[in-house]
Amino acid sequence: MTAATLNDAKPGWTPARMGVFALLVLAALWLGWKAWDVNITMSCWKNEWPNLPVCEEINGRTPQERVARLQERLAANPGDSQALVELTGLAHRPETAAGLDAPALLAAAGQAAPQDVTVLQLQANEALRAQRWPDALDKLTRLSQHHHNADATRVLAELVALAAQPTAQPTLQQALVDAVETDPGWLDRVLRAMPGAKLQLASAMPLVGLVAAKEPGLSAPLGLYLIRQLKTEGLWLEAHAIWLRLWKRPLGYVFNGDFEQNFVAGGFDWEVIERDPHRGGARIDLAGRRERGQVLRVAFTGRAMKTPLVRQHLLLPPGSYRFAGEFQSGDLRSERGLAWVFSCASNGRELARTAPLMAGGRTWQPLGVSLEVPADCGLGVALALQTEAPFEARTGLRGEVVFDRFTLVQAPATQEANPP
């Protein structure tokens, strides 16, 4: 017997088989058309293809037709939450509200899609109009924190500022306190939005105090942001209170005066003013010295430089103080030298400066000055390193200077001698 070949196994095209094949082709075409029709309809409902002419027929050409189409969808499928939310939005618009029960629709949409942005916005607006502060804050904080909704964040910032006014409703103040006690996470975005909305951060300090008093307290990034902004508003006491909260320990008038830790930007620590040390005339860093630990090193390159070179903001109540430290410079080439200068942070009025610091060999030399902080200076005082002669900041210096062991203590008030 010979082996069968592939040609032998090939089926013949009988009329019955051809009829079945034709039916299958028709079924495939019908299913493809239905799938295309469903996909087009769903895309139009989601406004994914808004320019297709067929979407006008599916969704409605006018707002009134839109309402009718949505009602038809809900009649066919009461669980269509997307249609319910859209119809609820139309019910809250004057041009399409006629004949629609907006409160009932909003209540139903709140059950069907409680986290939908449109639903939360409508619920927040209703609560704000009725001054139901806890409900409004619940919806606004969810919009701000979970949906990053800028409008909700702005409204929250305005409510925080409103609550700080003497005429504010106690119920609003208490609602904000309760919201922070429940979940302080929403406050971060609101605090960062306040300067952009032209709102003073001072109005938020009672809420900030609640967060700071609880564990884990303010995060370092948020705390430093608040300090920077409060300093620009001239609220030195509030800014320094947050600085103390971040460190959770008593601090001296000069922070990090021994230069043993890296600088914390944005707080009450040393600030290097030159942003591009590779092009500027002064390169500033912390350098190790075997017998001293770390010291502040300032290396001059001969180029022009920004002044002041280094600065620290201090909180100094009115009174008398004594500043002291040590420096070393064996090769500083300068006509007039350097000086540490105290000035009022609010207006730059100079209070005191050290004697000019000149080259003095490899020996560590003392530096110091006494100063009086007047009441009209405010609590913010700047301690800054600069050239003794302004022109040398433009012409540049050469050499290197290092500093260490800075202290600032209160001193007995200086008294002028009585005239004879």
SEKOLVEX-610394 format. One line per field, with one value per residue (C-alpha): residue number from 0; y negated, x negated, z negated. Coordinates in Angstrom, 3 decimals, padded with zeros to 6 digits. Example, Ala and Ser with C-alpha at 12.3 -4.5 7.8 and 13.67 -1.06 7.14 Angstrom:
REM SEKOLVEX-610394
num <- c(0, 1);
yy <- c(004.500, 001.060);
xx <- c(-012.300, -013.670);
zz <- c(-007.800, -007.140);
END
This chain:
REM SEKOLVEX-610394
num <- c(0, 1, 2, 3, 4, 5, 6, 7, 8, 9, 10, 11, 12, 13, 14, 15, 16, 17, 18, 19, 20, 21, 22, 23, 24, 25, 26, 27, 28, 29, 30, 31, 32, 33, 34, 35, 36, 37, 38, 39, 40, 41, 42, 43, 44, 45, 46, 47, 48, 49, 50, 51, 52, 53, 54, 55, 56, 57, 58, 59, 60, 61, 62, 63, 64, 65, 66, 67, 68, 69, 70, 71, 72, 73, 74, 75, 76, 77, 78, 79, 80, 81, 82, 83, 84, 85, 86, 87, 88, 89, 90, 91, 92, 93, 94, 95, 96, 97, 98, 99, 100, 101, 102, 103, 104, 105, 106, 107, 108, 109, 110, 111, 112, 113, 114, 115, 116, 117, 118, 119, 120, 121, 122, 123, 124, 125, 126, 127, 128, 129, 130, 131, 132, 133, 134, 135, 136, 137, 138, 139, 140, 141, 142, 143, 144, 145, 146, 147, 148, 149, 150, 151, 152, 153, 154, 155, 156, 157, 158, 159, 160, 161, 162, 163, 164, 165, 166, 167, 168, 169, 170, 171, 172, 173, 174, 175, 176, 177, 178, 179, 180, 181, 182, 183, 184, 185, 186, 187, 188, 189, 190, 191, 192, 193, 194, 195, 196, 197, 198, 199, 200, 201, 202, 203, 204, 205, 206, 207, 208, 209, 210, 211, 212, 213, 214, 215, 216, 217, 218, 219, 220, 221, 222, 223, 224, 225, 226, 227, 228, 229, 230, 231, 232, 233, 234, 235, 236, 237, 238, 239, 240, 241, 242, 243, 244, 245, 246, 247, 248, 249, 250, 251, 252, 253, 254, 255, 256, 257, 258, 259, 260, 261, 262, 263, 264, 265, 266, 267, 268, 269, 270, 271, 272, 273, 274, 275, 276, 277, 278, 279, 280, 281, 282, 283, 284, 285, 286, 287, 288, 289, 290, 291, 292, 293, 294, 295, 296, 297, 298, 299, 300, 301, 302, 303, 304, 305, 306, 307, 308, 309, 310, 311, 312, 313, 314, 315, 316, 317, 318, 319, 320, 321, 322, 323, 324, 325, 326, 327, 328, 329, 330, 331, 332, 333, 334, 335, 336, 337, 338, 339, 340, 341, 342, 343, 344, 345, 346, 347, 348, 349, 350, 351, 352, 353, 354, 355, 356, 357, 358, 359, 360, 361, 362, 363, 364, 365, 366, 367, 368, 369, 370, 371, 372, 373, 374, 375, 376, 377, 378, 379, 380, 381, 382, 383, 384, 385, 386, 387, 388, 389, 390, 391, 392, 393, 394, 395, 396, 397, 398, 399, 400, 401, 402, 403, 404, 405, 406, 407, 408, 409, 410, 411, 412, 413, 414, 415, 416, 417, 418, 419);
yy <- c(000.000, -003.416, -006.172, -008.918, -012.334, -015.822, -016.176, -013.055, -014.543, -017.895, -018.314, -019.138, -022.340, -020.878, -023.129, -022.499, -023.496, -026.602, -027.600, -027.195, -029.245, -032.024, -032.123, -032.355, -035.241, -037.068, -036.472, -037.788, -040.886, -041.477, -041.055, -043.370, -046.012, -045.711, -045.940, -049.028, -050.542, -049.865, -051.241, -054.393, -054.858, -054.374, -056.741, -059.400, -058.983, -059.482, -062.419, -060.604, -061.437, -064.738, -065.794, -062.829, -063.894, -060.689, -061.777, -064.660, -062.169, -059.856, -062.523, -065.200, -068.373, -070.813, -070.879, -069.819, -066.887, -065.991, -065.793, -063.605, -061.207, -060.876, -060.160, -057.477, -055.893, -055.856, -054.415, -051.577, -051.131, -052.717, -051.740, -053.962, -056.155, -058.118, -059.217, -059.969, -062.194, -064.071, -064.590, -065.830, -068.395, -069.598, -069.836, -072.410, -074.650, -077.344, -076.627, -072.916, -072.733, -073.010, -069.843, -068.180, -067.478, -068.649, -067.699, -064.203, -063.663, -064.859, -062.532, -059.609, -060.532, -060.779, -057.172, -055.892, -057.784, -059.232, -059.943, -061.520, -065.005, -066.546, -065.064, -066.254, -069.748, -070.001, -068.664, -071.118, -074.047, -073.073, -072.732, -076.075, -077.874, -076.374, -077.020, -073.383, -073.708, -070.118, -068.724, -071.374, -070.714, -066.970, -067.374, -070.098, -068.223, -065.112, -067.136, -068.826, -065.873, -062.994, -064.765, -067.632, -070.032, -073.555, -075.275, -073.244, -073.974, -077.703, -077.673, -075.852, -078.483, -081.219, -079.477, -079.186, -082.922, -083.731, -081.709, -083.828, -087.072, -088.458, -088.269, -084.631, -082.142, -079.927, -076.984, -077.473, -077.713, -074.534, -072.694, -073.500, -072.325, -069.084, -068.543, -068.918, -066.673, -063.997, -064.122, -066.852, -065.654, -068.104, -071.137, -070.828, -071.672, -074.478, -076.140, -076.059, -077.612, -080.556, -082.857, -082.420, -083.380, -086.535, -085.156, -085.605, -082.422, -084.039, -083.197, -079.495, -079.403, -078.083, -075.063, -074.678, -074.652, -071.739, -069.699, -070.612, -069.587, -066.069, -063.218, -063.015, -066.790, -068.895, -067.290, -068.931, -070.064, -071.663, -073.222, -074.801, -076.059, -077.721, -079.273, -080.804, -082.239, -083.536, -085.261, -087.057, -088.193, -089.499, -086.951, -086.097, -084.781, -082.369, -081.267, -080.599, -078.699, -076.253, -076.020, -075.007, -072.468, -070.850, -070.435, -069.626, -071.045, -074.440, -076.393, -079.261, -082.693, -081.569, -078.185, -075.806, -078.280, -075.508, -074.471, -070.798, -069.957, -070.529, -073.590, -073.310, -075.508, -077.706, -077.818, -079.739, -078.209, -079.519, -080.451, -080.659, -083.505, -082.668, -080.153, -079.266, -078.694, -077.617, -081.031, -083.300, -084.946, -083.028, -079.293, -078.486, -075.083, -073.165, -071.863, -069.446, -070.445, -067.684, -069.706, -071.458, -069.274, -071.251, -074.931, -077.392, -077.902, -080.823, -080.595, -083.639, -083.228, -086.837, -087.208, -089.529, -088.117, -088.578, -089.972, -089.087, -085.910, -083.968, -084.888, -083.611, -085.034, -085.321, -085.884, -088.591, -090.404, -094.015, -094.155, -094.004, -091.147, -090.090, -088.213, -086.290, -083.792, -082.895, -083.106, -082.147, -083.516, -083.276, -084.387, -086.720, -089.467, -092.369, -096.115, -096.447, -092.878, -091.260, -091.964, -090.200, -092.632, -092.664, -094.416, -094.567, -091.983, -094.141, -097.163, -096.362, -099.004, -098.197, -097.570, -096.598, -095.114, -093.479, -095.166, -094.394, -090.848, -090.798, -088.201, -087.144, -084.067, -080.516, -081.520, -081.516, -085.032, -086.238, -088.322, -089.916, -092.885, -094.164, -095.238, -096.747, -095.620, -098.398, -097.717, -099.226, -096.721, -093.927, -090.444, -089.486, -090.256, -089.190, -088.210, -088.299, -088.111, -090.769, -092.730, -095.696, -097.877, -097.379, -097.923, -094.767, -092.684, -093.946, -093.661, -090.329, -088.943, -086.206, -083.776, -081.775, -082.450, -079.934, -080.604, -078.648, -078.754, -081.500, -082.455, -085.130, -085.837, -088.471, -091.152, -093.941, -097.019, -099.556, -102.849, -106.158, -108.111, -111.112, -114.398, -116.391);
xx <- c(000.000, -001.383, -001.695, 000.947, -000.145, 000.911, 002.889, 004.784, 005.761, 006.982, 010.720, 012.979, 015.095, 018.555, 021.647, 022.326, 018.840, 018.971, 022.258, 020.758, 017.729, 019.966, 021.932, 018.727, 017.495, 020.813, 020.712, 017.143, 018.097, 021.132, 019.115, 016.413, 018.971, 020.615, 017.222, 016.387, 019.782, 019.370, 015.825, 016.937, 019.823, 017.601, 014.986, 017.632, 019.001, 015.503, 014.824, 011.779, 012.694, 014.565, 014.107, 015.855, 019.197, 020.811, 020.125, 022.567, 025.295, 024.331, 023.829, 026.236, 025.642, 027.063, 026.881, 030.526, 029.865, 026.880, 029.144, 031.589, 028.877, 027.505, 030.984, 031.395, 028.124, 029.155, 032.557, 030.838, 028.129, 028.793, 025.261, 023.598, 021.691, 019.991, 023.356, 024.640, 021.663, 021.933, 025.684, 025.067, 022.623, 025.176, 027.804, 025.610, 025.337, 027.971, 028.397, 029.147, 030.549, 034.235, 036.140, 033.236, 033.151, 029.623, 029.546, 030.875, 028.457, 025.524, 026.487, 026.682, 023.384, 021.737, 022.744, 021.776, 018.482, 017.373, 013.810, 014.682, 013.194, 016.400, 018.460, 016.016, 015.942, 019.740, 019.977, 017.317, 019.115, 022.425, 020.764, 018.980, 022.192, 023.921, 020.840, 020.712, 017.009, 016.122, 017.815, 016.210, 012.752, 013.160, 013.893, 011.297, 008.498, 009.239, 009.173, 005.916, 004.079, 005.180, 006.072, 003.540, 006.357, 004.909, 008.284, 009.027, 005.567, 006.086, 009.488, 007.985, 005.250, 007.886, 009.835, 006.690, 006.067, 009.734, 009.741, 006.889, 008.857, 010.477, 013.934, 013.574, 016.225, 015.121, 016.708, 014.307, 011.326, 012.348, 012.985, 009.450, 007.989, 009.975, 008.878, 005.217, 005.632, 007.253, 004.734, 002.073, 000.829, 002.978, 001.441, -001.909, -000.503, 001.613, -001.302, -003.405, -000.541, 000.018, -002.811, -001.707, 001.830, 000.486, 001.436, -000.742, -002.083, -001.650, 002.052, 001.204, -001.107, 001.541, 002.049, -001.696, -002.126, 000.315, -001.671, -005.009, -003.839, -002.880, -005.184, -006.882, -006.399, -007.250, -009.332, -012.693, -011.829, -008.563, -010.156, -012.971, -010.471, -008.446, -011.568, -012.575, -009.121, -008.665, -012.028, -010.928, -007.800, -009.941, -008.552, -011.870, -010.512, -008.139, -010.858, -013.340, -010.710, -010.396, -014.215, -014.269, -011.511, -013.557, -016.583, -014.616, -017.314, -018.492, -020.712, -023.144, -022.896, -025.373, -024.595, -027.387, -030.020, -032.627, -031.821, -031.730, -028.630, -027.637, -025.552, -021.751, -020.489, -017.484, -017.572, -019.562, -022.866, -025.742, -024.805, -027.299, -026.112, -028.093, -026.034, -028.793, -031.988, -033.931, -033.556, -033.368, -036.259, -035.865, -035.624, -034.114, -033.985, -034.613, -038.145, -039.605, -042.342, -043.880, -044.019, -040.647, -038.262, -036.527, -037.085, -035.545, -037.906, -037.709, -040.074, -040.321, -041.052, -041.691, -038.313, -035.470, -033.152, -029.681, -029.409, -028.722, -030.717, -029.148, -026.128, -024.087, -020.785, -020.511, -017.621, -018.821, -016.508, -017.489, -020.546, -024.334, -026.428, -030.031, -031.174, -034.483, -036.316, -039.666, -041.174, -044.353, -045.815, -049.381, -049.062, -046.062, -046.912, -044.588, -044.954, -042.243, -041.439, -038.159, -035.572, -032.680, -029.770, -026.547, -023.532, -019.755, -018.238, -015.192, -016.987, -020.717, -021.639, -025.116, -025.458, -029.111, -032.102, -035.344, -038.689, -040.090, -041.435, -044.812, -047.497, -049.117, -051.213, -050.422, -049.381, -045.696, -044.607, -041.587, -038.816, -035.860, -033.574, -030.924, -027.557, -024.316, -021.066, -018.467, -014.766, -013.963, -016.256, -013.763, -014.721, -016.509, -020.232, -022.661, -026.277, -028.246, -031.809, -032.759, -035.724, -036.578, -036.810, -033.948, -036.260, -038.230, -035.136, -035.300, -039.052, -039.403, -041.727, -044.349, -045.196, -043.305, -041.698, -040.221, -037.889, -036.913, -035.385, -032.790, -030.767, -028.192, -027.098, -025.097, -027.201, -026.530, -025.109, -027.743, -027.419, -028.741, -030.851, -029.125, -030.523, -032.510);
zz <- c(000.000, 000.919, -001.682, -001.653, -000.439, -001.546, 001.670, 000.804, -002.597, -001.194, -001.810, 001.080, 001.210, 001.000, 001.134, -002.568, -003.563, -001.424, -003.067, -006.540, -005.533, -004.169, -007.418, -009.412, -007.269, -007.719, -011.489, -011.682, -009.709, -011.919, -015.122, -013.797, -012.939, -016.363, -018.098, -016.062, -016.859, -020.592, -020.600, -018.784, -021.210, -024.253, -022.841, -022.224, -025.729, -027.156, -024.781, -023.461, -019.834, -020.192, -016.556, -014.976, -013.436, -014.703, -018.309, -017.905, -017.086, -019.950, -022.630, -021.419, -019.486, -022.060, -025.862, -026.022, -023.685, -025.844, -028.888, -026.974, -025.806, -029.343, -030.677, -028.019, -029.054, -032.710, -031.847, -029.992, -032.624, -036.067, -037.126, -034.500, -036.963, -034.199, -032.787, -036.279, -037.102, -033.808, -034.226, -037.781, -036.452, -033.889, -036.629, -038.375, -035.306, -034.784, -031.063, -031.597, -035.130, -034.189, -034.957, -036.775, -040.511, -041.252, -044.974, -044.286, -041.421, -043.532, -046.357, -043.929, -042.260, -045.679, -046.307, -042.862, -042.411, -045.768, -044.610, -041.262, -040.874, -039.524, -042.354, -045.016, -043.511, -043.465, -047.016, -048.190, -046.555, -048.178, -051.589, -051.238, -050.302, -053.338, -055.531, -056.528, -057.240, -058.240, -055.121, -052.897, -054.335, -053.874, -050.170, -049.585, -051.327, -049.280, -046.078, -047.047, -048.511, -046.276, -043.015, -043.244, -042.419, -042.358, -042.846, -045.957, -047.346, -046.759, -048.483, -051.459, -051.671, -051.632, -054.396, -056.520, -056.093, -056.759, -059.973, -061.372, -061.116, -064.288, -062.704, -061.628, -062.645, -065.544, -063.736, -060.807, -063.139, -064.949, -061.686, -060.502, -063.801, -063.585, -059.978, -060.947, -063.962, -061.771, -058.918, -058.725, -055.337, -053.357, -055.063, -053.259, -049.815, -051.238, -053.023, -049.858, -047.888, -050.233, -049.033, -045.421, -046.448, -048.181, -051.605, -054.671, -056.230, -059.623, -059.433, -059.266, -062.271, -064.736, -062.474, -061.926, -065.705, -065.981, -063.461, -065.033, -068.490, -067.373, -066.460, -064.034, -063.738, -060.730, -058.020, -057.399, -053.824, -054.955, -058.023, -055.993, -053.422, -056.171, -057.672, -054.335, -053.737, -057.272, -057.083, -053.911, -055.778, -058.633, -061.112, -062.688, -065.976, -064.226, -061.800, -064.594, -066.590, -063.680, -063.491, -067.156, -066.527, -063.771, -066.029, -069.207, -071.447, -072.734, -070.352, -070.833, -069.247, -066.546, -065.041, -064.013, -065.160, -065.331, -061.726, -062.689, -060.645, -057.054, -056.331, -056.309, -053.491, -054.129, -057.919, -060.516, -059.425, -057.311, -053.748, -050.903, -048.670, -045.521, -043.528, -041.062, -043.073, -039.987, -038.338, -041.367, -043.117, -046.390, -046.954, -050.324, -051.973, -055.175, -055.557, -058.063, -060.504, -062.582, -065.786, -065.341, -063.392, -060.665, -059.907, -057.463, -054.530, -052.087, -049.110, -046.810, -043.094, -042.032, -040.282, -041.200, -043.855, -045.274, -048.765, -051.404, -050.988, -053.869, -055.972, -058.872, -060.063, -063.825, -066.204, -068.598, -070.998, -071.754, -073.986, -074.161, -072.776, -072.397, -069.286, -069.241, -067.070, -065.555, -062.072, -060.293, -057.077, -055.979, -052.363, -052.056, -049.560, -050.177, -050.726, -053.360, -054.421, -055.443, -058.132, -059.824, -059.844, -061.881, -060.353, -060.753, -058.443, -057.740, -056.276, -056.163, -058.754, -060.051, -063.784, -064.185, -062.380, -063.401, -062.870, -059.400, -059.135, -057.391, -056.707, -059.967, -059.329, -060.411, -063.903, -064.842, -065.754, -067.698, -066.185, -067.884, -068.337, -070.729, -069.420, -070.574, -068.958, -069.171, -069.507, -066.114, -064.379, -064.842, -065.933, -062.713, -062.507, -059.766, -060.439, -057.177, -055.868, -053.332, -052.091, -054.290, -051.162, -048.642, -045.666, -046.505, -045.864, -042.291, -041.792, -043.616, -046.275, -046.437, -049.176, -051.775, -055.173, -057.628, -060.571, -063.667, -067.166, -066.698, -069.776, -070.525, -074.096, -075.865, -077.512, -080.009, -078.330, -077.383, -079.205, -078.018, -080.461, -081.990, -080.696, -083.244);
END
